[in-house]
Each structure stands twice: as structure tokens, then as C-alpha cells.
Amino acid sequence: MSKDPVVFPLSKPSNDNTSAVPDSSSRRALFRRAGSVVSGVAVGAVVGAAGCGSTEPSAEGGAPAVSTGRRVRWRLASSFPRSLDTIFGGAEELAARVKAMTGGNFDIRVYPAGELVPGLQVMDAVQNATVQAGQTCSYYYIGKKPALAFDTCVPFGLSSRQQIAWLEQSGGRALIDGLFADFGIKTLISGNTGVQMGGWFKNEVPDLAGLSGLRMRIPGMGGKVMASLGVSVQNIAGGDIYPALERGAIDATEWVGPYDDEKLGFHKAAKNYYYPGWWEPGASMSIYVGKKAWDDLPAEYREILATAAAQAGLSMQAKYDALNPPALQRILAEGVTLRPFTDDVMMAAKAAAAQLLAEEAAADPEYAKVYREWTKFRDASFDWFGRAELAYGRFAYSKG
């Protein structure tokens, strides 16, 4: 095997795309090779390890692909609309890489929310084998098991870098795998939005009292915290939010950040854009795979899928960091007012979040186990990031 890095060029994803997940030890190994994943070395290692198959040039132009003679066709249902080229595009990128790395033998067809199943029913579709795989956020399903929130994010929790570090290097993945075992689902992290914005409000929220009675679309633990502050919480899939906001069925919504929010047109229906999104400081996207579908995959296909998910995740974060700044300027030019949450809102939300996490842990031993380990990591990580990242940012990002 050549020591030169191998990078698989990608054609545009076709409409004929379809998915799976590695065990925790494989995933940890992949993330230890994170630098290699970026340069393509991890892909080369996968190809070299496929001893039962052969390698052949890919259709895209000369990079070797795994050939096992095994053809696999999967369907992947996403919780997100096709218009979101950052998030939904991440699933398309994953499918395209898997197809390229297997010489077309492993073909994943990706469907947007609502085409096969409603956006908030992706977990059920994977569990019931309606589809082999899904792209979603685990905090949509805390009604099934509250601790699933830790697979995505919790209020005042981890940043995108910290979330990946906890999941893949600090024991989080094994805990999450344990949560999903009851549902017969394997999971892979496949992206992160980074810290999000605080949402779109039809009217200004001058203080904490201004939240009382507000009808807001906000899922997960953030929704529970907002409910404790007097908000009437709604859980609405991405493609259905704008109509609800535009016709006045809700007074406010959160989504992601400037680029995605602009795509969905929220600035046309509400003009007050709040920050920060304290409930989603680093929201992870997950790929769900039915256990039977996963177990049926050849071992090298599992490695390829994991590698493709890791690369798609890196691409997603890079896109957000590149696309959000100009999108924010375009939104502001449309007459939007950027507003910070007031101190009383932030303090009340932080206190309510801490109380909620503690109450959930006291009521649920499984939740308590995850929360205990997560808290140890959070405290150590916050201490380090507070000394290094935050100290640098306060100085470097200031306008003085």
C-alpha cells in the first residue's frame, strides 16, 4: 500500500443514494486517526485492510475503491429538508463517499424529511426497519429515554469540540451505545452545528417576564427549560416551522444559525434575532443504523461508513464556520435586529437547566450514570477551555 495519502474525489450526490455504524472500539480508533481521515490516509488503511476483496480505480478518477463483490442498497431517512445543504447535505456527502469508496457496491439513497417518514419519526423508522438508516438528532426522542439528549447536547453544556471529545475520547460513546441498545440501533456522530443562535421572535423580549405565555418551537432539554420559564413549547419538524411562524401559530422559533435560518426564511416572518443559543452550544447530528442492517454489513463496509461519517462531520462544521458570517450580514440588511438575551433571562435559564439535569438524574438511574460521567468531563473541560480558548477569544474578538 502506498504511503501517499489517498483522497476520494466526489461527484455530486445523485438521487440514487442509501446507510450503517461501527462498534465503539472502531469509532474510537477512527477518531484517533482524525488527522488521517482528513487527508484520506484512513481511507487508504481501510482499503488495504480489506483482505478478502480487491481494489480497483473509482469511477471518479483513479482512487482505489473496495470491491467485495457484495452489493448493498440502503435507504436513509433524514429529519431535515433538502433545502438545508449543510445538514441534509451532510447525509448526501456521506452517501457519496461510501459509494465512491466501494466502487458503487454500497449505495445509500438519502430521503429528506417527509418523503418516506415524517422528520420526527426517523428513530421509529430505523427501529422498525422501515429504513436501514437515518440522519437525525437524538434530543428529538427524549420522550422515549431522557438521557438520549446527551447524544446531541444539553443546555449550557458542551461546545462542538468538547462534545466530540467526550463522545469519542472520554467514554461517552460507550454510554450512548448502551442507551440505544434497547432500541436495536447503532449510532455515529456525523456533524455538529457549533454554538447556535437564540432564535427568532416576532416581538422583543425585554426581560424574563416577556417569556411568559410565549409560544415557541424549541425541542429537547432546551424546551423543558423554556417551559419552566413560562414558555408554551412546541416541537415542530424543520420543514414545518416557517408556515407556523408566518401564520402566527407560534410566536418564536429557534433553529440553528444565520445560514440555515436564512434558507428557511425566518427573517421574513420575525425581525428580532436573539443570541446566544444557550440550549444548543454544540449540537451533534447522528446517523442511526438498525442493528440487523449493521450486523449484515461486511466488516470493511462498516469501516468505510464510519470514515465517511467522520469526514462528513468535519465538512459540516467547516461549512457552518464559513457560511454563517456572510449570512448574518445579509439577514441584518433585511431589517433584522440582533438582540442579546438579557442577564435575567440567562441567569434564570442556567439555574433552571442545572435543576432540571439534577432532577432527571435523581429520577432515572440510567440517566444518572450518563450525567455523572458527563459532568466529570464537563467540569474538567470547562476549566481548560476557560483558561485557554475563552481567554484568547475575549481579547482577540474584541473590537478595541
C-alpha positions in Angstrom: 0.0 0.0 0.0 1.3 3.4 -0.9 2.2 5.7 1.9 0.9 8.7 -0.1 -2.4 10.0 1.2 -5.4 8.8 -0.7 -8.3 11.2 -1.2 -11.5 10.1 -2.8 -12.9 12.9 -5.1 -16.6 13.2 -5.0 -19.1 13.7 -7.8 -22.4 15.5 -7.0 -24.6 13.2 -5.0 -27.2 11.5 -7.3 -30.8 10.9 -6.3 -29.9 7.2 -6.2 -28.3 7.2 -2.9 -29.0 4.9 0.6 -26.5 3.5 5.3 -24.8 1.7 8.9 -22.5 2.1 12.2 -19.2 0.8 13.8 -18.8 -0.6 17.3 -17.4 1.8 19.9 -13.8 0.5 19.7 -13.8 1.0 15.9 -15.1 4.5 16.3 -12.5 5.4 18.9 -9.8 4.1 16.6 -11.2 6.2 13.7 -11.2 9.4 15.8 -7.6 8.7 17.0 -6.9 8.8 13.3 -8.8 12.0 12.8 -5.9 13.7 11.0 -5.6 10.7 8.7 -9.3 10.9 8.0 -9.0 14.5 6.8 -6.1 13.7 4.5 -7.5 10.4 3.3 -5.0 8.1 5.0 -7.7 6.4 7.0 -9.5 5.5 3.8 -6.3 4.1 2.4 -5.9 2.0 5.5 -9.5 0.7 5.1 -8.7 -0.3 1.5 -5.5 -2.0 2.5 -7.3 -3.9 5.3 -10.0 -5.4 3.0 -8.0 -8.6 2.5 -11.0 -10.6 1.3 -11.7 -8.1 -1.5 -9.8 -6.4 -4.3 -9.2 -2.7 -5.1 -10.0 -1.0 -8.4 -9.9 2.6 -9.6 -13.0 4.5 -8.6 -15.3 5.9 -11.2 -14.4 9.4 -10.2 -10.8 9.3 -11.3 -8.2 6.8 -10.2 -8.5 6.5 -6.4 -8.8 2.8 -5.3 -12.1 1.5 -4.1 -13.0 -1.6 -2.1 -14.6 -4.4 -4.1 -16.0 -7.3 -2.1 -18.5 -8.5 -4.8 -21.2 -7.7 -2.2 -23.8 -5.2 -3.4 -25.8 -3.4 -0.7 -28.7 -1.0 -1.3 -29.9 1.1 1.7 -32.4 3.8 2.3 -31.6 6.6 4.7 -34.4 8.9 6.0 -33.4 12.4 7.3 -35.2 14.6 9.8 -34.2 17.6 7.7 -35.4 19.2 4.5 -33.4 19.1 1.3 -33.1 22.9 1.3 -30.6 22.7 4.2 -27.5 21.9 2.2 -25.4 22.0 5.4 -27.3 19.3 7.4 -29.1 17.3 4.8 -26.1 17.8 2.5 -24.0 16.1 5.2 -26.1 12.9 4.7 -25.7 13.2 0.9 -21.9 13.6 1.3 -21.8 10.6 3.5 -23.7 8.5 0.9 -21.5 9.8 -2.0 -18.3 8.9 -0.1 -19.5 5.4 0.8 -20.5 4.8 -2.9 -17.1 6.1 -4.1 -15.1 4.1 -1.6 -16.9 0.8 -2.5 -16.8 1.2 -6.3 -20.6 1.7 -6.3 -21.3 -1.5 -4.4 -22.7 0.1 -1.2 -25.3 2.6 -2.4 -27.2 4.7 0.1 -30.3 6.6 -1.1 -31.0 9.6 1.0 -34.5 10.9 1.5 -35.5 14.3 3.1 -38.0 14.7 5.9 -41.5 13.8 4.9 -40.6 11.9 1.8 -40.5 8.4 3.4 -41.4 9.3 7.0 -42.1 12.5 9.0 -39.0 14.2 10.2 -39.6 13.4 13.9 -40.3 9.7 13.3 -36.8 8.8 11.9 -35.9 6.8 15.0 -39.1 4.8 14.8 -38.4 4.1 11.1 -34.9 2.8 11.8 -36.1 0.8 14.9 -38.9 -0.8 12.9 -36.6 -1.5 9.8 -38.8 0.7 7.6 -35.4 2.1 6.5 -31.9 0.8 7.2 -30.6 4.2 8.4 -31.5 7.7 9.5 -30.0 11.1 10.0 -31.4 12.9 13.0 -30.8 14.5 16.4 -31.3 12.3 19.4 -32.8 15.0 21.6 -35.9 14.8 19.5 -36.6 11.5 21.2 -36.2 12.3 24.9 -39.7 11.2 25.4 -38.5 7.6 24.8 -35.5 7.9 27.1 -34.4 11.3 28.6 -30.7 10.5 28.6 -30.7 10.4 24.7 -30.3 14.2 25.0 -26.6 13.7 25.8 -26.0 12.3 22.3 -26.9 15.7 20.9 -26.5 18.4 23.5 -28.0 19.8 26.7 -28.5 23.4 27.8 -25.3 25.2 29.0 -23.4 22.0 28.0 -20.5 21.2 25.8 -19.2 23.0 22.7 -18.8 21.2 19.4 -15.2 20.3 20.1 -16.0 19.2 23.7 -18.9 17.1 22.5 -16.8 15.2 20.1 -14.0 14.8 22.7 -16.5 13.4 25.2 -18.2 11.0 22.8 -15.1 9.7 21.1 -12.2 10.0 23.5 -13.7 10.2 27.0 -16.1 7.3 27.4 -19.3 9.0 26.1 -19.7 6.7 23.1 -19.9 3.5 25.2 -22.6 5.2 27.4 -24.6 6.3 24.4 -24.3 2.8 22.8 -25.8 1.4 26.0 -28.8 3.8 25.7 -29.5 2.8 22.1 -29.1 -0.9 22.7 -32.7 -1.2 23.9 -33.9 0.2 20.6 -31.7 -2.1 18.4 -29.9 1.0 16.9 -26.3 1.8 16.3 -25.2 5.5 16.1 -22.5 7.5 14.6 -21.7 11.2 15.1 -21.8 12.8 11.7 -21.6 16.5 12.2 -22.1 19.4 14.6 -23.6 22.9 14.1 -21.4 24.6 16.6 -23.0 27.1 19.0 -26.4 28.2 17.8 -28.3 31.4 17.8 -31.1 32.1 20.3 -33.9 32.2 17.8 -36.5 34.4 16.0 -39.1 36.3 17.9 -42.0 38.3 16.5 -41.8 40.7 19.4 -39.0 41.9 21.6 -38.4 40.0 24.9 -37.3 42.9 27.2 -36.9 40.7 30.3 -37.6 37.3 31.9 -41.3 38.2 32.3 -41.5 38.6 28.5 -41.2 34.9 28.0 -44.4 34.1 29.9 -47.1 32.6 27.6 -44.8 32.8 24.5 -45.5 30.0 22.0 -42.1 28.8 20.8 -40.8 25.9 18.8 -37.9 24.5 20.7 -37.2 20.8 21.2 -35.2 18.7 23.7 -34.0 19.8 27.1 -33.9 23.4 26.0 -37.7 23.1 25.5 -38.1 21.8 29.0 -36.1 24.7 30.4 -38.1 27.2 28.5 -41.3 25.6 29.7 -40.1 26.1 33.3 -39.7 29.8 32.5 -43.3 30.1 31.3 -42.9 29.4 27.6 -45.6 27.2 25.7 -43.2 24.8 24.0 -43.9 23.3 20.5 -41.9 20.6 18.8 -42.2 21.1 15.1 -40.1 19.5 12.3 -37.8 21.8 10.3 -39.8 22.0 7.1 -43.0 22.9 9.0 -41.6 25.8 11.1 -41.8 28.7 8.7 -45.5 28.2 7.9 -46.3 28.1 11.6 -44.3 31.2 12.3 -45.7 33.1 9.3 -49.3 32.4 10.1 -48.9 33.2 13.8 -49.4 29.6 15.1 -46.2 30.3 17.1 -44.6 33.5 18.3 -41.0 32.4 18.2 -38.7 29.6 17.0 -35.1 28.5 17.3 -33.3 26.6 14.6 -29.6 26.7 14.0 -27.8 29.9 12.9 -27.7 32.6 10.2 -27.1 30.4 7.1 -29.7 27.7 7.8 -32.2 30.2 9.2 -31.9 32.4 6.1 -32.5 29.3 4.0 -35.8 28.7 5.8 -36.8 32.3 5.5 -37.4 33.0 9.2 -36.2 36.6 8.8 -39.3 37.3 6.7 -41.7 36.3 9.4 -39.9 37.6 12.5 -37.5 40.5 12.9 -35.9 40.0 16.4 -32.9 37.7 16.2 -31.7 36.7 19.7 -28.4 35.2 20.9 -26.8 33.1 22.3 -28.5 29.7 21.8 -27.6 28.6 25.3 -29.6 25.4 24.9 -27.5 24.2 22.0 -23.8 25.2 22.4 -22.7 22.3 20.2 -25.5 20.1 18.7 -24.4 16.8 17.2 -26.0 15.2 14.2 -26.3 11.4 14.4 -26.6 8.6 11.9 -28.8 5.8 13.1 -28.5 2.3 11.8 -30.6 -0.7 12.5 -28.6 -3.3 14.4 -29.6 -6.1 11.9 -28.6 -3.9 8.9 -25.4 -3.1 10.6 -24.6 -6.7 11.5 -25.3 -7.8 8.0 -22.6 -5.4 6.5 -19.2 -6.7 5.6 -16.6 -5.5 8.1 -14.9 -3.2 5.6 -18.2 -1.6 4.7 -18.6 -0.7 8.4 -15.2 0.9 8.5 -15.9 2.8 5.3 -19.3 4.1 6.6 -17.6 5.2 9.9 -14.8 7.0 7.9 -17.4 8.7 5.6 -19.4 9.8 8.6 -16.4 11.3 10.3 -15.4 13.2 7.1 -18.9 14.4 6.6 -18.9 15.7 10.1 -15.7 17.7 9.6 -17.1 19.2 6.4 -20.4 20.2 8.1 -18.6 22.2 10.8 -16.3 23.9 8.3 -19.3 24.9 6.2 -21.0 26.5 9.1 -18.0 28.4 10.1 -17.5 29.7 6.6 -21.1 30.4 5.7 -22.6 31.9 8.9 -20.7 35.3 8.9 -21.9 36.5 5.4 -25.4 35.1 6.0 -25.6 37.1 9.2 -24.8 40.3 7.3 -27.4 39.6 4.6 -30.0 39.0 7.3 -29.2 42.2 9.1 -29.5 44.1 5.7 -33.1 42.9 5.6 -34.1 44.9 8.6 -33.5 42.3 11.3 -32.4 43.5 14.8 -29.8 41.4 16.6 -30.5 41.3 20.3 -28.8 39.5 23.2 -30.9 37.8 25.9 -31.0 39.9 29.0 -29.0 38.9 32.0 -32.1 37.9 34.0 -33.1 35.5 31.2 -29.7 34.0 31.0 -29.3 33.5 34.8 -32.8 32.1 35.2 -32.2 29.7 32.3 -28.9 28.5 33.7 -30.4 27.9 37.1 -33.4 26.1 35.6 -31.1 23.9 33.4 -29.0 22.8 36.4 -32.1 22.0 38.4 -33.6 20.0 35.5 -30.5 17.9 34.9 -30.3 17.1 38.6 -33.9 16.2 38.8 -33.7 13.9 35.8 -30.7 12.2 37.4 -32.4 11.7 40.7 -35.4 10.1 39.0 -33.6 7.8 36.5 -30.6 5.6 37.3 -29.7 5.2 33.7 -29.7 9.0 33.2 -27.8 9.4 36.4 -25.0 7.1 35.1 -24.5 9.2 32.0 -24.9 12.5 33.8 -22.3 11.6 36.4 -19.6 10.8 33.8 -20.6 13.7 31.5 -20.4 16.1 34.4 -16.8 15.0 35.3 -15.7 15.6 31.7 -17.6 18.9 31.5 -16.0 20.3 34.7 -12.5 19.5 33.6 -13.1 20.7 30.0 -14.7 24.0 31.1 -11.7 24.6 33.4 -9.3 24.1 30.5 -11.3 26.0 27.8 -11.9 28.8 30.3 -8.2 29.3 30.7 -7.2 28.9 27.1 -10.0 29.3 24.5 -12.1 31.8 26.3 -9.2 34.0 27.5 -7.9 34.2 23.9 -11.4 34.9 22.5 -12.2 37.7 24.9 -9.1 39.5 23.7 -8.9 38.6 20.1 -12.6 39.0 19.2 -12.9 42.4 20.9 -13.2 45.4 18.6 -10.7 47.5 20.5 
